[in-house]
Amino acid sequence: MYLPAPQPFELDLRWLQAQAFRWCERDGWYYGFVSGHLIKVRNCRDGIEFRSNPSEDSLAADVRSYFRLDQDIAAVHDALREDRELRGLLGTYGGMRVLRQDPWECLVAYICSQRNGIKGIRRILDKLAGCYGEPLTLDAVELYSFPSPQRLAAVGESKLKSLDLGLNRGSRIHEVAEHIREGILDLSALARWPHPQARGFLMSYEHIGPKIADCVCLFALGMDAAFPVDTNIGKGLERYGKKYTPGAENANLMHWVSEQFGANAGYAGQLLFLEQLEKSDNATPTRCP
């Protein structure tokens, strides 16, 4: 099925995997999950072509939402071009979109991001999916769906810890899974909250800091003003003469970010991140197994 996309738009595994780590490529198609279903997608004319099982008709709205094909990207770019440091980056990475991911998998992914790179995060997510997800096949490519919070809550903390995910991640994942099952944590409801309140609620968990909270707000809850900062984006901010301190709240820096980039701060951050990613070995795309 063909879906038009406001231009510029260009699928590229570099920016896909920089946000949602389990995307992979085979024969010019990108394979990943939307609403729990395995799809494959590629660039086509001024939009995308995708195939899926179940039928494309039943998933078209979800795919459009996931890739944010309804967003007025021209207005976003017009605002970002007012910043002279971003103009060149828009020329290189302007086809990128900030995705609207499944909040649950996004939360787990970024819980696993502490002291970890793209490849390491993907390994952990693939391990969880391989152990507790369901195998799905599309055109001879078999990938495993990501297990629901109810599934991982039922698995139990001890079994998740036995997977050796590192940094007590098994316990942390089980805690949020259990809270979702019990209704203490409602990620869908957070999407309706203002960004500062949603961010603050997520940070009420001991193991969720500013970066993880802002990643979920940006990549899953549709809050484009969120600006997750790590060492890569910190390096990108050096061009502005700004200093990021890992592990700190960086309140003055975040105030400057809000003033400088406004409602499109998340897009600005991704442009800075992609530039730094290109300089590292994390930029190598992943082929499907």
C-alpha positions in Angstrom: 0.0 0.0 0.0 1.2 3.5 -0.9 1.0 6.3 1.7 1.9 9.9 0.7 4.2 11.9 3.0 4.7 15.6 3.3 8.1 16.4 1.9 10.9 16.2 2.7 10.7 12.6 3.9 13.1 9.7 3.3 13.3 6.5 5.2 16.9 5.7 6.3 18.0 3.0 8.7 20.4 5.4 10.4 17.6 7.6 11.9 15.2 4.7 12.3 17.6 2.7 14.4 18.6 5.8 16.3 15.1 6.0 17.7 13.6 2.5 17.5 16.4 0.0 17.7 14.9 -3.1 16.2 14.4 -2.0 12.7 16.5 -3.9 10.1 16.9 -4.0 6.3 16.7 -6.7 3.6 16.6 -6.1 -0.1 15.8 -2.5 0.1 12.9 -3.0 2.6 12.9 -2.0 6.2 11.3 -4.5 8.6 9.9 -3.5 12.0 6.8 -3.5 14.2 3.9 -1.2 14.2 1.1 -1.8 16.7 2.5 -5.2 17.4 2.4 -6.3 13.7 5.4 -7.0 11.5 5.6 -4.7 8.5 8.1 -3.9 5.8 8.4 -0.4 4.3 10.4 1.4 1.7 10.6 4.8 0.0 8.2 5.2 -2.9 7.7 8.4 -4.9 6.8 11.1 -2.4 5.9 8.8 0.3 6.2 5.1 1.4 5.1 1.7 0.3 4.4 -0.8 3.1 3.3 -4.4 3.3 2.0 -6.3 6.3 0.2 -9.2 7.7 -2.7 -8.6 8.5 -3.8 -6.6 5.5 -2.4 -3.1 4.8 -5.9 -1.6 5.0 -6.2 -2.5 8.6 -2.9 -1.0 9.6 -2.7 2.1 7.3 -3.8 4.5 10.0 -1.3 3.1 12.5 1.6 3.2 10.0 0.7 6.8 9.1 0.7 7.7 12.8 4.0 5.8 13.5 5.9 7.7 10.9 4.0 10.9 11.6 3.0 11.3 8.0 0.3 13.8 9.1 2.8 16.3 10.5 3.4 19.6 8.8 7.2 19.0 8.6 7.7 22.1 6.4 6.6 24.3 9.3 9.0 22.4 11.6 11.9 22.9 9.2 11.1 26.6 8.7 11.4 27.1 12.4 14.6 25.2 12.7 16.2 27.1 9.8 16.1 30.2 11.9 19.0 28.6 13.8 22.1 28.9 11.6 23.8 25.8 13.2 20.9 23.6 12.1 20.6 24.7 8.5 23.3 22.4 7.2 22.1 19.5 9.3 18.6 19.9 7.7 20.3 19.5 4.3 21.8 16.2 5.4 19.1 14.7 7.7 16.0 16.6 6.7 14.2 13.4 5.6 14.1 12.3 9.2 10.9 12.1 11.3 10.6 11.8 15.0 8.6 8.6 15.3 5.5 7.9 17.4 6.4 4.6 18.9 4.7 2.1 21.1 5.2 3.7 24.6 5.8 0.4 26.3 8.6 -0.9 24.1 10.0 2.6 24.0 10.2 2.8 27.8 11.9 -0.5 28.1 14.4 0.4 25.3 15.5 3.5 27.0 15.7 1.9 30.4 18.2 -0.4 28.6 20.1 2.6 27.2 22.0 3.5 30.3 25.7 2.9 29.6 24.8 1.3 26.4 24.9 2.0 22.6 22.4 1.2 19.8 23.8 -2.3 19.2 23.7 -3.2 22.9 20.2 -1.9 23.4 19.1 -3.9 20.3 20.7 -7.1 21.8 18.7 -6.7 25.0 15.4 -6.0 23.2 16.0 -9.0 20.9 16.7 -11.2 23.9 13.4 -10.2 25.6 11.5 -10.6 22.3 13.1 -14.0 21.6 12.4 -15.3 25.0 8.9 -14.0 25.6 7.5 -12.6 22.3 5.8 -14.3 19.4 7.5 -15.3 16.1 6.0 -13.4 13.1 6.9 -14.0 9.5 6.6 -11.7 6.5 8.0 -12.7 3.1 10.5 -15.2 4.6 11.7 -12.7 7.3 11.0 -14.0 10.8 11.2 -11.6 13.7 9.8 -11.7 17.3 7.2 -9.3 18.6 8.0 -7.5 21.8 6.3 -9.0 24.9 3.6 -7.0 26.5 4.0 -5.5 30.0 1.4 -8.1 31.2 3.6 -10.9 29.8 6.8 -9.6 31.4 5.0 -8.9 34.7 3.8 -12.5 34.8 7.2 -13.9 33.9 8.5 -12.6 37.2 11.5 -10.6 38.4 13.8 -13.6 39.0 13.5 -14.9 35.5 14.1 -11.5 34.0 17.1 -11.1 36.2 18.4 -14.5 35.0 18.6 -13.1 31.5 21.7 -11.2 32.6 20.6 -7.9 31.0 23.1 -5.9 33.1 22.8 -3.0 35.6 19.8 -4.6 37.3 17.7 -4.0 34.2 15.6 -7.1 34.8 14.3 -5.8 38.1 13.7 -2.3 36.6 11.8 -3.7 33.6 9.7 -5.9 35.9 8.8 -3.0 38.2 7.4 -0.9 35.4 5.7 -3.9 33.8 4.0 -4.7 37.1 2.9 -1.1 37.6 1.4 -1.0 34.2 -0.4 -4.3 34.9 -1.7 -2.9 38.2 -2.8 0.4 36.6 -0.3 2.5 38.6 1.5 3.6 35.4 -0.7 4.5 32.4 1.5 5.4 29.5 -1.4 6.3 27.2 -2.7 8.7 29.8 0.7 10.4 30.1 0.4 11.3 26.4 -2.4 13.7 27.3 -0.4 15.4 30.1 1.8 18.5 29.6 5.4 17.6 28.9 6.8 18.8 32.3 4.2 16.8 34.2 4.7 13.6 32.1 8.4 13.9 32.4 8.2 14.4 36.2 6.0 11.4 36.7 8.3 9.2 34.8 11.2 10.5 36.8 9.5 9.5 40.0 10.9 6.1 39.3 14.3 5.9 40.9 15.9 4.4 37.8 14.4 6.8 35.3 16.4 10.0 34.9 15.9 13.0 32.7 17.2 11.4 29.5 15.0 8.3 29.7 11.9 10.3 30.6 12.5 12.7 27.7 13.1 9.9 25.3 9.7 8.4 26.1 8.1 11.8 25.9 9.6 12.6 22.5 9.6 9.2 20.7 6.4 7.7 22.1 4.2 10.4 23.6 4.4 13.0 20.8 6.0 15.8 22.8 8.3 17.5 20.4 9.5 20.0 23.0 11.2 17.2 24.8 15.0 17.2 24.5 16.7 14.1 25.7 20.4 14.8 26.2 23.3 12.2 26.3 27.0 12.6 25.6 26.4 12.6 21.8 24.0 15.5 21.9 26.2 17.1 24.5 29.0 17.1 22.0 26.7 18.6 19.4 25.8 21.4 21.8 29.4 22.4 22.1 29.0 24.3 18.8 26.8 26.7 20.8 29.4 27.0 23.6 27.2 24.9 25.9 28.4 22.3 28.3 26.4 19.1 29.2 27.3 17.4 32.5 26.4 13.6 32.5 24.3 12.6 35.4 23.3 16.1 36.4 19.9 17.8 36.0 21.5 20.5 33.7 18.7 22.9 34.5 20.4 25.9 33.0 21.2 24.0 29.9 17.6 22.8 29.5 16.3 26.3 30.0 18.5 27.5 27.2 17.4 24.6 25.0 13.8 25.6 25.5 14.5 29.2 24.7 16.7 28.3 21.6 14.6 25.6 20.0 11.1 26.0 21.5 8.4 23.5 20.5 10.7 21.7 18.0 13.5 21.0 20.5 13.2 17.3 19.9 13.8 17.6 16.2 16.8 19.9 16.9 18.3 17.3 19.3 17.9 14.5 16.7 19.7 16.5 14.1 22.6 17.0 16.5 22.5 13.4 17.5 22.6 12.0 14.0 25.6 14.2 13.2 27.5 12.6 16.1 26.3 9.1 15.3 27.8 9.3 11.8 31.2 9.6 13.5 30.9 6.4 15.5 30.6 2.7 14.8 27.0 2.8 16.0 26.0 4.1 12.6 26.4 0.7 10.9 22.9 -0.4 9.7 21.6 -3.8 10.7 20.5 -6.3 8.2 17.6 -8.6 9.0 18.5 -12.2 10.0 
